[in-house]
Amino acid sequence: NQVPAWFIDSCKKIKYMFPKAHAAAYVVSALRIGYYKTHYPLAYYAAYFSVRADEIDAIKVLQGVEKVEAYIEEIDQKTAPSARDAKERNHLDLAREMLLRGFHFLPPDLEKSHVRHFLIEDGALRMPLMSVAGLGESAAISVVEARKESPLKTVEDIRERTKLNNSIIEKLREAGALKQIPESAQISLFNLME
């Protein structure tokens, strides 16, 4: 095959050479990412965050760019940040970038949110159920299954028909997912007297 001797000798010495095709594939991938990030930013952010839905803390990114920057600073000040801190910092950095570009996150919604995908909605990203810290996939699926049967009308209804425990319900409340949902279906006598 007329392969030069220096190439064969190099292969024997290092066992693996980084092929040009591999490098070209990385460059093409980087160009694609740059293109989508520039021309279809919400689709880019939705794809990025959806792959990492269980690593994003809805409560942190819903507080706005100043709070996101404060969380980034907090991680940067740690003397020995963990691998999880490093991941979270990357995600917060991209969330900050998205917010600075004028886009925003919508809180998880028990009737609209996907289990793990960030959905583009009205020029923003609707956070998935799994973006609430501690809300795992099976609990998120239980919410989706329950809402298929009928809408979740009260917090009491949520407790009965899903796998959500009280601490997760409180985190959903903190993330803004329960704003329009009353605690129970009972009508208060005080409300009737007004």
Salt bridges, closest charged atoms under 4 A:
GLU55 OE2 - LYS87 NZ 3.45
GLU55 OE1 - HIS91 NE2 2.65
ASP76 OD1 - ARG89 NE 2.65
ASP85 OD2 - LYS78 NZ 3.10
GLU88 OE2 - LYS60 NZ 2.57
ASP93 OD2 - ARG89 NH1 3.58
ASP93 OD1 - ARG96 NH2 2.30
GLU97 OE2 - LYS37 NZ 3.15
GLU121 OE2 - LYS112 NZ 3.51
GLU121 OE2 - ARG126 NH2 2.73
GLU145 OE2 - LYS148 NZ 3.49
ASP157 OD2 - ARG161 NH1 2.88
GLU170 OE2 - ARG173 NH2 3.28
GLU183 OE2 - ARG173 NH1 2.90
